[in-house]
Amino acid sequence: MQGKSDLRGEETEVTVTRRVVAGIESRIGRELSAKMGGDISDLKIGRGMVRLRTERPSLLKLCRLLRDAMEFDHLSLLSAVDWDDRFEVVYHIFSYTNCCTMEVKVSVPKDDPRIDSVTPLWEGANWHEREAYDMMGIVFTNHPDPRRILLPQEYEYFPLRKDFKMDLE
C-alpha cells in the first residue's frame, strides 16, 4: 500500500508488506501432528490456512501450543454452528508473524453444551464467547464474565438454535 500524504497534507511514502513465509502451513501442520498426535484430526493445509478438528478435552492444550510455541497471537473469529446432531464451535486464530490463519473446529454435544473458555489466552474471545452463549446456549467454562451480551439476562431461550420456536401471534 502506498500513501501520498499524511494527515497534515505533507508528502510521505508508506509501504506496507505482508511477510509471507513460504511453506509455513506445511511446517505448522507437521509440528502440530508431532506435538498433538491423536488429539487432532482432519488436518488440512491450504494457502495461508491450516484447518483441523480437536475434541473438547484437548482444546486448551492445543490453543496454548498455538499461542505460546507457534505465535498465533490473535483470535479473529469464534462462532457456533447448530448441526442436527451436535453443536460445533469454530475458531479462527491468526499469526501475524507467520501470516497464517488456523481454523479449529470442536464438536460440542447438544446434551452437554459446554466447552472451555479461551478468553484467558486471547482476551478478544470474551465477547465472541458471550455472543455464542447468548445466541446458541453454549456455556464457556471459566469465562470471566458469562453474562448475556445481546439479550436480557432473564431471557430463557437461544434464538439461533434450530429448535427455537418463534411465537408469531
C-alpha angles and dihedrals in degrees: 000000000000125000127200104196139014126226091281091054093250119143113260137155122219124184120192119188133178113228104226113194108211113236094000093135092060092046091050090049092051093047093048091049091050095047101035101032111171092003089084131051141174092039109186126180122207137159106297091346138088117190128193146147129234136176125251096256091055099046099094093043090053094045093049089051091049093049102037104034105022103038099240094156107163129059101204100173140020117175139160130224126200109217121181094257104026147001121252127206114207123200128191111195120181131207111207089189095055097028089229136128123218117207113200121186123193125186115224120193117239091227092055108028097182133123134164117270117245091196091103087060100039115020090201089072090071099089094032090058093045091052092048089052093046096050102030107020096239109153116218107211115226093012108160095225112019096175121128113268105195107022133050114279092241094053108120102197140072109223100199095056115107091233093056110120120202117212102221096182 
